[in-house]
Amino acid sequence: MKNAMEPVFYEIKEFSATHKIGITRIYEEIKRGKLRAQKLGRKTLISQEAARAWRESLPEMRPA
């Protein structure tokens, strides 16, 4: 069941705030093909599914 408070799409600033990642880094991830984004006019949107897939693709941190 989806959380009623979670948006279907994040705008770049929302994604930055909720995922604690800088805007420049977001665009780098999009350019590298690691984060899927869509355009609606001039807005860049990241779907909830794309955000989840990106989070799951991040490498695990291993103890030294």
Predicted model as a PDB file, atoms N, CA, C, CB and O in Angstrom, pLDDT in the B-factor column:
MODEL        1                                                                  
ATOM      1  N   MET A   1       0.845  -1.191   0.000  1.00 49.00           N  
ATOM      2  CA  MET A   1       0.000   0.000   0.000  1.00 49.00           C  
ATOM      3  C   MET A   1       0.885   1.248   0.000  1.00 49.00           C  
ATOM      4  CB  MET A   1      -0.958   0.002   1.229  1.00 49.00           C  
ATOM      5  O   MET A   1       1.839   1.330   0.774  1.00 49.00           O  
ATOM      6  N   LYS A   2       0.582   2.195  -0.842  1.00 57.00           N  
ATOM      7  CA  LYS A   2       1.365   3.417  -0.938  1.00 57.00           C  
ATOM      8  C   LYS A   2       0.981   4.385   0.167  1.00 57.00           C  
ATOM      9  CB  LYS A   2       1.175   4.071  -2.305  1.00 57.00           C  
ATOM     10  O   LYS A   2      -0.177   4.466   0.577  1.00 57.00           O  
ATOM     11  N   ASN A   3       1.976   5.111   0.637  1.00 60.00           N  
ATOM     12  CA  ASN A   3       1.765   6.137   1.637  1.00 60.00           C  
ATOM     13  C   ASN A   3       1.013   7.302   0.986  1.00 60.00           C  
ATOM     14  CB  ASN A   3       3.121   6.609   2.251  1.00 60.00           C  
ATOM     15  O   ASN A   3       1.432   7.808  -0.056  1.00 60.00           O  
ATOM     16  N   ALA A   4      -0.077   7.718   1.590  1.00 63.00           N  
ATOM     17  CA  ALA A   4      -0.895   8.791   1.018  1.00 63.00           C  
ATOM     18  C   ALA A   4      -0.132  10.119   0.952  1.00 63.00           C  
ATOM     19  CB  ALA A   4      -2.172   8.969   1.839  1.00 63.00           C  
ATOM     20  O   ALA A   4      -0.479  10.987   0.151  1.00 63.00           O  
ATOM     21  N   MET A   5       0.900  10.286   1.782  1.00 69.00           N  
ATOM     22  CA  MET A   5       1.652  11.533   1.811  1.00 69.00           C  
ATOM     23  C   MET A   5       2.786  11.551   0.786  1.00 69.00           C  
ATOM     24  CB  MET A   5       2.210  11.764   3.199  1.00 69.00           C  
ATOM     25  O   MET A   5       3.329  12.617   0.496  1.00 69.00           O  
ATOM     26  N   GLU A   6       3.152  10.405   0.237  1.00 70.00           N  
ATOM     27  CA  GLU A   6       4.248  10.335  -0.714  1.00 70.00           C  
ATOM     28  C   GLU A   6       3.762  10.754  -2.100  1.00 70.00           C  
ATOM     29  CB  GLU A   6       4.846   8.913  -0.752  1.00 70.00           C  
ATOM     30  O   GLU A   6       2.756  10.235  -2.584  1.00 70.00           O  
ATOM     31  N   PRO A   7       4.463  11.681  -2.737  1.00 77.00           N  
ATOM     32  CA  PRO A   7       4.006  12.156  -4.049  1.00 77.00           C  
ATOM     33  C   PRO A   7       4.219  11.104  -5.135  1.00 77.00           C  
ATOM     34  CB  PRO A   7       4.736  13.448  -4.429  1.00 77.00           C  
ATOM     35  O   PRO A   7       5.066  10.222  -4.994  1.00 77.00           O  
ATOM     36  N   VAL A   8       3.458  11.198  -6.202  1.00 93.00           N  
ATOM     37  CA  VAL A   8       3.646  10.310  -7.346  1.00 93.00           C  
ATOM     38  C   VAL A   8       4.919  10.721  -8.083  1.00 93.00           C  
ATOM     39  CB  VAL A   8       2.409  10.351  -8.303  1.00 93.00           C  
ATOM     40  O   VAL A   8       5.666   9.866  -8.559  1.00 93.00           O  
ATOM     41  N   PHE A   9       5.167  12.022  -8.178  1.00 96.00           N  
ATOM     42  CA  PHE A   9       6.379  12.563  -8.788  1.00 96.00           C  
ATOM     43  C   PHE A   9       7.023  13.555  -7.837  1.00 96.00           C  
ATOM     44  CB  PHE A   9       6.065  13.233 -10.147  1.00 96.00           C  
ATOM     45  O   PHE A   9       6.338  14.268  -7.104  1.00 96.00           O  
ATOM     46  N   TYR A  10       8.344  13.592  -7.859  1.00 97.00           N  
ATOM     47  CA  TYR A  10       9.106  14.603  -7.129  1.00 97.00           C  
ATOM     48  C   TYR A  10       9.614  15.625  -8.133  1.00 97.00           C  
ATOM     49  CB  TYR A  10      10.291  13.963  -6.325  1.00 97.00           C  
ATOM     50  O   TYR A  10      10.085  15.257  -9.209  1.00 97.00           O  
ATOM     51  N   GLU A  11       9.523  16.893  -7.795  1.00 97.00           N  
ATOM     52  CA  GLU A  11      10.252  17.898  -8.547  1.00 97.00           C  
ATOM     53  C   GLU A  11      11.685  17.848  -8.031  1.00 97.00           C  
ATOM     54  CB  GLU A  11       9.611  19.342  -8.392  1.00 97.00           C  
ATOM     55  O   GLU A  11      11.935  17.279  -6.969  1.00 97.00           O  
ATOM     56  N   ILE A  12      12.614  18.423  -8.753  1.00 98.00           N  
ATOM     57  CA  ILE A  12      14.030  18.322  -8.389  1.00 98.00           C  
ATOM     58  C   ILE A  12      14.290  18.825  -6.967  1.00 98.00           C  
ATOM     59  CB  ILE A  12      14.885  19.110  -9.382  1.00 98.00           C  
ATOM     60  O   ILE A  12      15.002  18.174  -6.203  1.00 98.00           O  
ATOM     61  N   LYS A  13      13.723  19.967  -6.610  1.00 97.00           N  
ATOM     62  CA  LYS A  13      13.944  20.516  -5.260  1.00 97.00           C  
ATOM     63  C   LYS A  13      13.361  19.599  -4.186  1.00 97.00           C  
ATOM     64  CB  LYS A  13      13.319  21.919  -5.142  1.00 97.00           C  
ATOM     65  O   LYS A  13      13.955  19.445  -3.119  1.00 97.00           O  
ATOM     66  N   GLU A  14      12.210  18.990  -4.454  1.00 96.00           N  
ATOM     67  CA  GLU A  14      11.611  18.055  -3.502  1.00 96.00           C  
ATOM     68  C   GLU A  14      12.486  16.817  -3.336  1.00 96.00           C  
ATOM     69  CB  GLU A  14      10.201  17.649  -3.960  1.00 96.00           C  
ATOM     70  O   GLU A  14      12.724  16.356  -2.220  1.00 96.00           O  
ATOM     71  N   PHE A  15      12.961  16.285  -4.466  1.00 97.00           N  
ATOM     72  CA  PHE A  15      13.822  15.111  -4.428  1.00 97.00           C  
ATOM     73  C   PHE A  15      15.090  15.416  -3.637  1.00 97.00           C  
ATOM     74  CB  PHE A  15      14.174  14.647  -5.854  1.00 97.00           C  
ATOM     75  O   PHE A  15      15.543  14.600  -2.834  1.00 97.00           O  
ATOM     76  N   SER A  16      15.654  16.590  -3.870  1.00 98.00           N  
ATOM     77  CA  SER A  16      16.850  17.023  -3.162  1.00 98.00           C  
ATOM     78  C   SER A  16      16.607  17.074  -1.652  1.00 98.00           C  
ATOM     79  CB  SER A  16      17.299  18.395  -3.674  1.00 98.00           C  
ATOM     80  O   SER A  16      17.419  16.576  -0.871  1.00 98.00           O  
ATOM     81  N   ALA A  17      15.505  17.667  -1.251  1.00 97.00           N  
ATOM     82  CA  ALA A  17      15.202  17.803   0.173  1.00 97.00           C  
ATOM     83  C   ALA A  17      14.889  16.465   0.838  1.00 97.00           C  
ATOM     84  CB  ALA A  17      14.037  18.747   0.361  1.00 97.00           C  
ATOM     85  O   ALA A  17      15.352  16.208   1.949  1.00 97.00           O  
ATOM     86  N   THR A  18      14.115  15.616   0.179  1.00 95.00           N  
ATOM     87  CA  THR A  18      13.707  14.362   0.809  1.00 95.00           C  
ATOM     88  C   THR A  18      14.805  13.312   0.789  1.00 95.00           C  
ATOM     89  CB  THR A  18      12.481  13.819   0.126  1.00 95.00           C  
ATOM     90  O   THR A  18      14.838  12.438   1.655  1.00 95.00           O  
ATOM     91  N   HIS A  19      15.707  13.382  -0.190  1.00 96.00           N  
ATOM     92  CA  HIS A  19      16.758  12.372  -0.297  1.00 96.00           C  
ATOM     93  C   HIS A  19      18.125  12.883   0.163  1.00 96.00           C  
ATOM     94  CB  HIS A  19      16.854  11.889  -1.723  1.00 96.00           C  
ATOM     95  O   HIS A  19      19.119  12.159   0.097  1.00 96.00           O  
ATOM     96  N   LYS A  20      18.166  14.118   0.621  1.00 97.00           N  
ATOM     97  CA  LYS A  20      19.397  14.722   1.158  1.00 97.00           C  
ATOM     98  C   LYS A  20      20.557  14.627   0.168  1.00 97.00           C  
ATOM     99  CB  LYS A  20      19.788  14.045   2.475  1.00 97.00           C  
ATOM    100  O   LYS A  20      21.653  14.183   0.513  1.00 97.00           O  
ATOM    101  N   ILE A  21      20.296  15.050  -1.064  1.00 97.00           N  
ATOM    102  CA  ILE A  21      21.296  15.034  -2.128  1.00 97.00           C  
ATOM    103  C   ILE A  21      21.210  16.363  -2.873  1.00 97.00           C  
ATOM    104  CB  ILE A  21      21.081  13.819  -3.103  1.00 97.00           C  
ATOM    105  O   ILE A  21      20.119  16.896  -3.081  1.00 97.00           O  
ATOM    106  N   GLY A  22      22.346  16.886  -3.266  1.00 98.00           N  
ATOM    107  CA  GLY A  22      22.381  18.181  -3.930  1.00 98.00           C  
ATOM    108  C   GLY A  22      21.803  18.145  -5.338  1.00 98.00           C  
ATOM    109  O   GLY A  22      21.785  17.100  -5.989  1.00 98.00           O  
ATOM    110  N   ILE A  23      21.338  19.282  -5.794  1.00 98.00           N  
ATOM    111  CA  ILE A  23      20.714  19.398  -7.112  1.00 98.00           C  
ATOM    112  C   ILE A  23      21.709  19.060  -8.226  1.00 98.00           C  
ATOM    113  CB  ILE A  23      20.156  20.816  -7.313  1.00 98.00           C  
ATOM    114  O   ILE A  23      21.350  18.385  -9.191  1.00 98.00           O  
ATOM    115  N   THR A  24      22.954  19.525  -8.098  1.00 98.00           N  
ATOM    116  CA  THR A  24      23.963  19.205  -9.110  1.00 98.00           C  
ATOM    117  C   THR A  24      24.165  17.701  -9.193  1.00 98.00           C  
ATOM    118  CB  THR A  24      25.298  19.907  -8.793  1.00 98.00           C  
ATOM    119  O   THR A  24      24.265  17.150 -10.290  1.00 98.00           O  
ATOM    120  N   ARG A  25      24.226  17.038  -8.059  1.00 98.00           N  
ATOM    121  CA  ARG A  25      24.411  15.581  -8.037  1.00 98.00           C  
ATOM    122  C   ARG A  25      23.215  14.863  -8.660  1.00 98.00           C  
ATOM    123  CB  ARG A  25      24.625  15.090  -6.596  1.00 98.00           C  
ATOM    124  O   ARG A  25      23.387  13.848  -9.335  1.00 98.00           O  
ATOM    125  N   ILE A  26      22.023  15.375  -8.442  1.00 98.00           N  
ATOM    126  CA  ILE A  26      20.823  14.783  -9.045  1.00 98.00           C  
ATOM    127  C   ILE A  26      20.947  14.810 -10.563  1.00 98.00           C  
ATOM    128  CB  ILE A  26      19.543  15.538  -8.591  1.00 98.00           C  
ATOM    129  O   ILE A  26      20.729  13.794 -11.223  1.00 98.00           O  
ATOM    130  N   TYR A  27      21.298  15.975 -11.122  1.00 98.00           N  
ATOM    131  CA  TYR A  27      21.435  16.074 -12.574  1.00 98.00           C  
ATOM    132  C   TYR A  27      22.574  15.196 -13.092  1.00 98.00           C  
ATOM    133  CB  TYR A  27      21.669  17.528 -12.982  1.00 98.00           C  
ATOM    134  O   TYR A  27      22.488  14.676 -14.205  1.00 98.00           O  
ATOM    135  N   GLU A  28      23.644  15.021 -12.302  1.00 98.00           N  
ATOM    136  CA  GLU A  28      24.720  14.102 -12.694  1.00 98.00           C  
ATOM    137  C   GLU A  28      24.206  12.660 -12.753  1.00 98.00           C  
ATOM    138  CB  GLU A  28      25.906  14.205 -11.705  1.00 98.00           C  
ATOM    139  O   GLU A  28      24.523  11.924 -13.687  1.00 98.00           O  
ATOM    140  N   GLU A  29      23.426  12.268 -11.772  1.00 98.00           N  
ATOM    141  CA  GLU A  29      22.867  10.915 -11.739  1.00 98.00           C  
ATOM    142  C   GLU A  29      21.928  10.688 -12.931  1.00 98.00           C  
ATOM    143  CB  GLU A  29      22.113  10.676 -10.410  1.00 98.00           C  
ATOM    144  O   GLU A  29      21.914   9.607 -13.518  1.00 98.00           O  
ATOM    145  N   ILE A  30      21.157  11.701 -13.277  1.00 98.00           N  
ATOM    146  CA  ILE A  30      20.268  11.615 -14.444  1.00 98.00           C  
ATOM    147  C   ILE A  30      21.109  11.473 -15.719  1.00 98.00           C  
ATOM    148  CB  ILE A  30      19.340  12.874 -14.533  1.00 98.00           C  
ATOM    149  O   ILE A  30      20.830  10.613 -16.555  1.00 98.00           O  
ATOM    150  N   LYS A  31      22.134  12.315 -15.865  1.00 98.00           N  
ATOM    151  CA  LYS A  31      22.980  12.295 -17.056  1.00 98.00           C  
ATOM    152  C   LYS A  31      23.681  10.950 -17.225  1.00 98.00           C  
ATOM    153  CB  LYS A  31      24.014  13.415 -16.987  1.00 98.00           C  
ATOM    154  O   LYS A  31      23.842  10.471 -18.347  1.00 98.00           O  
ATOM    155  N   ARG A  32      24.097  10.340 -16.121  1.00 97.00           N  
ATOM    156  CA  ARG A  32      24.779   9.039 -16.160  1.00 97.00           C  
ATOM    157  C   ARG A  32      23.812   7.869 -16.379  1.00 97.00           C  
ATOM    158  CB  ARG A  32      25.551   8.823 -14.867  1.00 97.00           C  
ATOM    159  O   ARG A  32      24.237   6.731 -16.580  1.00 97.00           O  
ATOM    160  N   GLY A  33      22.514   8.160 -16.336  1.00 97.00           N  
ATOM    161  CA  GLY A  33      21.524   7.107 -16.529  1.00 97.00           C  
ATOM    162  C   GLY A  33      21.232   6.303 -15.280  1.00 97.00           C  
ATOM    163  O   GLY A  33      20.594   5.252 -15.353  1.00 97.00           O  
ATOM    164  N   LYS A  34      21.688   6.780 -14.140  1.00 97.00           N  
ATOM    165  CA  LYS A  34      21.462   6.074 -12.882  1.00 97.00           C  
ATOM    166  C   LYS A  34      20.121   6.436 -12.245  1.00 97.00           C  
ATOM    167  CB  LYS A  34      22.586   6.376 -11.911  1.00 97.00           C  
ATOM    168  O   LYS A  34      19.584   5.681 -11.435  1.00 97.00           O  
ATOM    169  N   LEU A  35      19.592   7.591 -12.618  1.00 98.00           N  
ATOM    170  CA  LEU A  35      18.316   8.075 -12.088  1.00 98.00           C  
ATOM    171  C   LEU A  35      17.449   8.479 -13.272  1.00 98.00           C  
ATOM    172  CB  LEU A  35      18.519   9.280 -11.091  1.00 98.00           C  
ATOM    173  O   LEU A  35      17.821   9.356 -14.051  1.00 98.00           O  
ATOM    174  N   ARG A  36      16.288   7.835 -13.405  1.00 98.00           N  
ATOM    175  CA  ARG A  36      15.375   8.162 -14.502  1.00 98.00           C  
ATOM    176  C   ARG A  36      14.570   9.396 -14.152  1.00 98.00           C  
ATOM    177  CB  ARG A  36      14.437   6.978 -14.811  1.00 98.00           C  
ATOM    178  O   ARG A  36      14.115   9.562 -13.020  1.00 98.00           O  
ATOM    179  N   ALA A  37      14.403  10.255 -15.137  1.00 98.00           N  
ATOM    180  CA  ALA A  37      13.604  11.473 -14.955  1.00 98.00           C  
ATOM    181  C   ALA A  37      12.761  11.688 -16.197  1.00 98.00           C  
ATOM    182  CB  ALA A  37      14.511  12.717 -14.680  1.00 98.00           C  
ATOM    183  O   ALA A  37      13.054  11.156 -17.268  1.00 98.00           O  
ATOM    184  N   GLN A  38      11.722  12.466 -16.037  1.00 97.00           N  
ATOM    185  CA  GLN A  38      10.814  12.793 -17.130  1.00 97.00           C  
ATOM    186  C   GLN A  38      10.622  14.301 -17.173  1.00 97.00           C  
ATOM    187  CB  GLN A  38       9.449  12.064 -16.967  1.00 97.00           C  
ATOM    188  O   GLN A  38      10.786  14.990 -16.165  1.00 97.00           O  
ATOM    189  N   LYS A  39      10.275  14.803 -18.347  1.00 97.00           N  
ATOM    190  CA  LYS A  39      10.040  16.227 -18.508  1.00 97.00           C  
ATOM    191  C   LYS A  39       8.553  16.493 -18.696  1.00 97.00           C  
ATOM    192  CB  LYS A  39      10.841  16.778 -19.697  1.00 97.00           C  
ATOM    193  O   LYS A  39       7.855  15.753 -19.389  1.00 97.00           O  
ATOM    194  N   LEU A  40       8.093  17.545 -18.076  1.00 97.00           N  
ATOM    195  CA  LEU A  40       6.741  18.060 -18.271  1.00 97.00           C  
ATOM    196  C   LEU A  40       6.919  19.547 -18.502  1.00 97.00           C  
ATOM    197  CB  LEU A  40       5.777  17.751 -17.033  1.00 97.00           C  
ATOM    198  O   LEU A  40       7.030  20.329 -17.558  1.00 97.00           O  
ATOM    199  N   GLY A  41       6.945  19.927 -19.776  1.00 97.00           N  
ATOM    200  CA  GLY A  41       7.284  21.307 -20.094  1.00 97.00           C  
ATOM    201  C   GLY A  41       8.721  21.554 -19.681  1.00 97.00           C  
ATOM    202  O   GLY A  41       9.622  20.841 -20.123  1.00 97.00           O  
ATOM    203  N   ARG A  42       8.947  22.536 -18.855  1.00 96.00           N  
ATOM    204  CA  ARG A  42      10.296  22.855 -18.378  1.00 96.00           C  
ATOM    205  C   ARG A  42      10.647  22.127 -17.094  1.00 96.00           C  
ATOM    206  CB  ARG A  42      10.431  24.343 -18.164  1.00 96.00           C  
ATOM    207  O   ARG A  42      11.803  22.143 -16.671  1.00 96.00           O  
ATOM    208  N   LYS A  43       9.673  21.493 -16.470  1.00 97.00           N  
ATOM    209  CA  LYS A  43       9.915  20.797 -15.204  1.00 97.00           C  
ATOM    210  C   LYS A  43      10.543  19.433 -15.432  1.00 97.00           C  
ATOM    211  CB  LYS A  43       8.615  20.643 -14.424  1.00 97.00           C  
ATOM    212  O   LYS A  43      10.187  18.712 -16.364  1.00 97.00           O  
ATOM    213  N   THR A  44      11.482  19.098 -14.566  1.00 98.00           N  
ATOM    214  CA  THR A  44      12.054  17.759 -14.536  1.00 98.00           C  
ATOM    215  C   THR A  44      11.426  17.046 -13.349  1.00 98.00           C  
ATOM    216  CB  THR A  44      13.633  17.790 -14.433  1.00 98.00           C  
ATOM    217  O   THR A  44      11.464  17.536 -12.220  1.00 98.00           O  
ATOM    218  N   LEU A  45      10.848  15.882 -13.621  1.00 98.00           N  
ATOM    219  CA  LEU A  45      10.151  15.117 -12.596  1.00 98.00           C  
ATOM    220  C   LEU A  45      10.781  13.750 -12.434  1.00 98.00           C  
ATOM    221  CB  LEU A  45       8.668  14.980 -12.938  1.00 98.00           C  
ATOM    222  O   LEU A  45      11.245  13.145 -13.401  1.00 98.00           O  
ATOM    223  N   ILE A  46      10.794  13.269 -11.197  1.00 98.00           N  
ATOM    224  CA  ILE A  46      11.299  11.937 -10.882  1.00 98.00           C  
ATOM    225  C   ILE A  46      10.154  11.171 -10.247  1.00 98.00           C  
ATOM    226  CB  ILE A  46      12.557  11.992  -9.932  1.00 98.00           C  
ATOM    227  O   ILE A  46       9.612  11.574  -9.218  1.00 98.00           O  
ATOM    228  N   SER A  47       9.795  10.062 -10.874  1.00 97.00           N  
ATOM    229  CA  SER A  47       8.674   9.282 -10.352  1.00 97.00           C  
ATOM    230  C   SER A  47       9.064   8.575  -9.061  1.00 97.00           C  
ATOM    231  CB  SER A  47       8.198   8.260 -11.391  1.00 97.00           C  
ATOM    232  O   SER A  47      10.244   8.366  -8.778  1.00 97.00           O  
ATOM    233  N   GLN A  48       8.072   8.221  -8.305  1.00 96.00           N  
ATOM    234  CA  GLN A  48       8.258   7.472  -7.066  1.00 96.00           C  
ATOM    235  C   GLN A  48       8.995   6.160  -7.356  1.00 96.00           C  
ATOM    236  CB  GLN A  48       6.891   7.192  -6.385  1.00 96.00           C  
ATOM    237  O   GLN A  48       9.882   5.758  -6.603  1.00 96.00           O  
ATOM    238  N   GLU A  49       8.620   5.502  -8.454  1.00 96.00           N  
ATOM    239  CA  GLU A  49       9.254   4.234  -8.826  1.00 96.00           C  
ATOM    240  C   GLU A  49      10.719   4.430  -9.198  1.00 96.00           C  
ATOM    241  CB  GLU A  49       8.504   3.587  -9.991  1.00 96.00           C  
ATOM    242  O   GLU A  49      11.567   3.618  -8.828  1.00 96.00           O  
ATOM    243  N   ALA A  50      11.024   5.513  -9.934  1.00 98.00           N  
ATOM    244  CA  ALA A  50      12.409   5.804 -10.307  1.00 98.00           C  
ATOM    245  C   ALA A  50      13.247   6.127  -9.076  1.00 98.00           C  
ATOM    246  CB  ALA A  50      12.465   6.972 -11.303  1.00 98.00           C  
ATOM    247  O   ALA A  50      14.409   5.729  -8.989  1.00 98.00           O  
ATOM    248  N   ALA A  51      12.659   6.844  -8.126  1.00 97.00           N  
ATOM    249  CA  ALA A  51      13.360   7.176  -6.883  1.00 97.00           C  
ATOM    250  C   ALA A  51      13.680   5.897  -6.103  1.00 97.00           C  
ATOM    251  CB  ALA A  51      12.509   8.143  -6.015  1.00 97.00           C  
ATOM    252  O   ALA A  51      14.786   5.745  -5.585  1.00 97.00           O  
ATOM    253  N   ARG A  52      12.717   4.987  -6.022  1.00 97.00           N  
ATOM    254  CA  ARG A  52      12.931   3.723  -5.315  1.00 97.00           C  
ATOM    255  C   ARG A  52      14.020   2.909  -5.992  1.00 97.00           C  
ATOM    256  CB  ARG A  52      11.630   2.911  -5.248  1.00 97.00           C  
ATOM    257  O   ARG A  52      14.908   2.385  -5.321  1.00 97.00           O  
ATOM    258  N   ALA A  53      13.964   2.796  -7.320  1.00 98.00           N  
ATOM    259  CA  ALA A  53      14.965   2.035  -8.065  1.00 98.00           C  
ATOM    260  C   ALA A  53      16.361   2.632  -7.858  1.00 98.00           C  
ATOM    261  CB  ALA A  53      14.611   2.006  -9.566  1.00 98.00           C  
ATOM    262  O   ALA A  53      17.333   1.894  -7.699  1.00 98.00           O  
ATOM    263  N   TRP A  54      16.459   3.951  -7.861  1.00 98.00           N  
ATOM    264  CA  TRP A  54      17.743   4.619  -7.637  1.00 98.00           C  
ATOM    265  C   TRP A  54      18.278   4.303  -6.244  1.00 98.00           C  
ATOM    266  CB  TRP A  54      17.600   6.142  -7.819  1.00 98.00           C  
ATOM    267  O   TRP A  54      19.451   3.968  -6.082  1.00 98.00           O  
ATOM    268  N   ARG A  55      17.396   4.413  -5.227  1.00 97.00           N  
ATOM    269  CA  ARG A  55      17.828   4.114  -3.849  1.00 97.00           C  
ATOM    270  C   ARG A  55      18.317   2.680  -3.719  1.00 97.00           C  
ATOM    271  CB  ARG A  55      16.681   4.360  -2.860  1.00 97.00           C  
ATOM    272  O   ARG A  55      19.328   2.420  -3.068  1.00 97.00           O  
ATOM    273  N   GLU A  56      17.599   1.751  -4.339  1.00 96.00           N  
ATOM    274  CA  GLU A  56      17.964   0.346  -4.263  1.00 96.00           C  
ATOM    275  C   GLU A  56      19.251   0.033  -5.018  1.00 96.00           C  
ATOM    276  CB  GLU A  56      16.843  -0.502  -4.800  1.00 96.00           C  
ATOM    277  O   GLU A  56      19.912  -0.963  -4.727  1.00 96.00           O  
ATOM    278  N   SER A  57      19.613   0.873  -5.985  1.00 96.00           N  
ATOM    279  CA  SER A  57      20.836   0.639  -6.765  1.00 96.00           C  
ATOM    280  C   SER A  57      22.091   1.164  -6.072  1.00 96.00           C  
ATOM    281  CB  SER A  57      20.708   1.287  -8.127  1.00 96.00           C  
ATOM    282  O   SER A  57      23.208   0.852  -6.488  1.00 96.00           O  
ATOM    283  N   LEU A  58      21.914   1.948  -5.033  1.00 95.00           N  
ATOM    284  CA  LEU A  58      23.076   2.501  -4.340  1.00 95.00           C  
ATOM    285  C   LEU A  58      23.865   1.378  -3.667  1.00 95.00           C  
ATOM    286  CB  LEU A  58      22.640   3.560  -3.296  1.00 95.00           C  
ATOM    287  O   LEU A  58      23.264   0.453  -3.122  1.00 95.00           O  
ATOM    288  N   PRO A  59      25.189   1.440  -3.695  1.00 94.00           N  
ATOM    289  CA  PRO A  59      25.975   0.375  -3.098  1.00 94.00           C  
ATOM    290  C   PRO A  59      25.858   0.388  -1.569  1.00 94.00           C  
ATOM    291  CB  PRO A  59      27.438   0.504  -3.519  1.00 94.00           C  
ATOM    292  O   PRO A  59      25.690   1.434  -0.942  1.00 94.00           O  
ATOM    293  N   GLU A  60      25.952  -0.800  -1.006  1.00 93.00           N  
ATOM    294  CA  GLU A  60      25.931  -0.920   0.444  1.00 93.00           C  
ATOM    295  C   GLU A  60      27.270  -0.488   0.986  1.00 93.00           C  
ATOM    296  CB  GLU A  60      25.600  -2.360   0.887  1.00 93.00           C  
ATOM    297  O   GLU A  60      28.309  -0.715   0.367  1.00 93.00           O  
ATOM    298  N   MET A  61      27.236   0.139   2.150  1.00 91.00           N  
ATOM    299  CA  MET A  61      28.460   0.527   2.798  1.00 91.00           C  
ATOM    300  C   MET A  61      28.961  -0.661   3.621  1.00 91.00           C  
ATOM    301  CB  MET A  61      28.250   1.788   3.680  1.00 91.00           C  
ATOM    302  O   MET A  61      28.228  -1.205   4.447  1.00 91.00           O  
ATOM    303  N   ARG A  62      30.177  -1.045   3.397  1.00 91.00           N  
ATOM    304  CA  ARG A  62      30.771  -2.187   4.107  1.00 91.00           C  
ATOM    305  C   ARG A  62      31.748  -1.677   5.152  1.00 91.00           C  
ATOM    306  CB  ARG A  62      31.488  -3.154   3.118  1.00 91.00           C  
ATOM    307  O   ARG A  62      32.465  -0.705   4.916  1.00 91.00           O  
ATOM    308  N   PRO A  63      31.779  -2.332   6.310  1.00 90.00           N  
ATOM    309  CA  PRO A  63      32.751  -1.923   7.339  1.00 90.00           C  
ATOM    310  C   PRO A  63      34.180  -2.143   6.842  1.00 90.00           C  
ATOM    311  CB  PRO A  63      32.517  -2.709   8.656  1.00 90.00           C  
ATOM    312  O   PRO A  63      34.460  -3.079   6.093  1.00 90.00           O  
ATOM    313  N   ALA A  64      35.060  -1.271   7.273  1.00 79.00           N  
ATOM    314  CA  ALA A  64      36.470  -1.354   6.828  1.00 79.00           C  
ATOM    315  C   ALA A  64      37.192  -2.514   7.458  1.00 79.00           C  
ATOM    316  CB  ALA A  64      37.211  -0.068   7.153  1.00 79.00           C  
ATOM    317  O   ALA A  64      38.376  -2.722   7.192  1.00 79.00           O  
TER     318      ALA A  64                                                      
ENDMDL                                                                          
END                                                                             
